[in-house]
Amino acid sequence: MKPIITIEYCPKCGWLLRAAYMAQELLTTFTDDLGGVTLRPSETGGTYIIYLNEEKIFDRKEAGHFPEIKFLKQLVRDHVNPEKSLGHSDNSEQ
């Protein structure tokens, strides 16, 4: 069974579009590697947590910022398909 990403976001903060954008990017990049991406509205204000099969892999509050999409793709890749090339997203230059 392919892994599922869940993005838990704060709807009161207006973060649905950010979560949807990240979901789209992950689904496009990991078409053959993911079983899906779920968006989960949180009842806790300020929440933006990304889970891989219910294991937390990123928390905005802990990190102090939102993940850059390049970083998020690398993080997901390292868990679901470490051999996958991310093309320009693998470039270490910012």
C-alpha positions as CSV (number, residue, x, y, z in Angstrom):
1,M,0.0,0.0,0.0
2,K,1.4,3.4,-1.0
3,P,1.9,6.0,1.7
4,I,-0.6,8.8,2.3
5,I,0.4,12.4,3.1
6,T,-1.9,14.4,5.3
7,I,-1.7,18.2,5.6
8,E,-3.4,19.5,8.7
9,Y,-4.0,23.2,8.4
10,C,-5.7,26.0,10.2
11,P,-8.8,27.1,8.2
12,K,-9.2,30.2,10.4
13,C,-5.8,31.4,9.3
14,G,-6.7,31.0,5.6
15,W,-4.1,28.3,4.9
16,L,-6.3,26.1,2.8
17,L,-4.9,27.4,-0.5
18,R,-1.3,26.9,0.7
19,A,-2.2,23.3,1.8
20,A,-3.9,22.7,-1.6
21,Y,-0.9,24.0,-3.5
22,M,1.5,21.8,-1.6
23,A,-0.8,18.8,-2.1
24,Q,-0.9,19.5,-5.9
25,E,2.9,19.7,-6.0
26,L,3.4,16.5,-4.1
27,L,0.8,14.6,-6.2
28,T,2.4,15.8,-9.4
29,T,6.0,15.0,-8.2
30,F,5.2,11.6,-6.6
31,T,2.5,10.3,-9.0
32,D,3.7,6.7,-8.7
33,D,4.9,6.9,-5.1
34,L,1.9,8.2,-3.1
35,G,-1.5,6.8,-2.4
36,G,-2.9,10.3,-2.0
37,V,-2.8,13.5,-0.2
38,T,-5.4,14.4,2.4
39,L,-6.2,17.9,3.6
40,R,-7.4,18.0,7.2
41,P,-8.8,21.2,8.7
42,S,-7.5,21.6,12.3
43,E,-9.6,22.8,15.2
44,T,-6.4,24.2,16.8
45,G,-5.4,27.7,15.6
46,G,-2.1,28.2,13.8
47,T,-1.7,24.5,12.9
48,Y,0.2,23.4,9.8
49,I,1.4,19.9,10.2
50,I,2.4,17.4,7.5
51,Y,2.1,13.7,8.2
52,L,3.3,10.7,6.3
53,N,1.0,7.7,7.3
54,E,0.1,9.6,10.5
55,E,3.8,10.1,11.4
56,K,4.5,13.8,11.8
57,I,7.3,14.9,9.4
58,F,6.9,18.7,9.6
59,D,5.3,21.1,12.0
60,R,5.2,24.8,11.3
61,K,5.2,25.7,15.0
62,E,8.2,23.6,15.8
63,A,10.1,24.8,12.7
64,G,9.1,28.4,13.1
65,H,8.1,28.7,9.5
66,F,6.3,27.1,6.6
67,P,8.2,24.5,4.6
68,E,9.5,25.6,1.2
69,I,8.1,23.3,-1.5
70,K,11.7,22.2,-2.5
71,F,12.4,21.2,1.1
72,L,9.1,19.4,1.4
73,K,9.6,17.4,-1.8
74,Q,13.1,16.4,-0.6
75,L,11.6,15.3,2.8
76,V,8.9,13.3,1.2
77,R,11.2,11.7,-1.3
78,D,13.7,10.7,1.4
79,H,10.8,8.7,3.0
80,V,8.9,7.3,0.0
81,N,11.5,6.8,-2.7
82,P,15.1,7.8,-1.7
83,E,16.5,6.9,-5.2
84,K,14.1,9.3,-7.0
85,S,15.7,12.3,-8.7
86,L,13.9,15.6,-8.1
87,G,15.7,17.4,-11.0
88,H,16.3,21.0,-10.2
89,S,14.8,20.5,-6.6
90,D,17.9,18.4,-5.9
91,N,20.2,21.4,-6.5
92,S,21.7,22.5,-3.2
93,E,21.8,26.1,-4.3
94,Q,18.9,28.3,-3.1
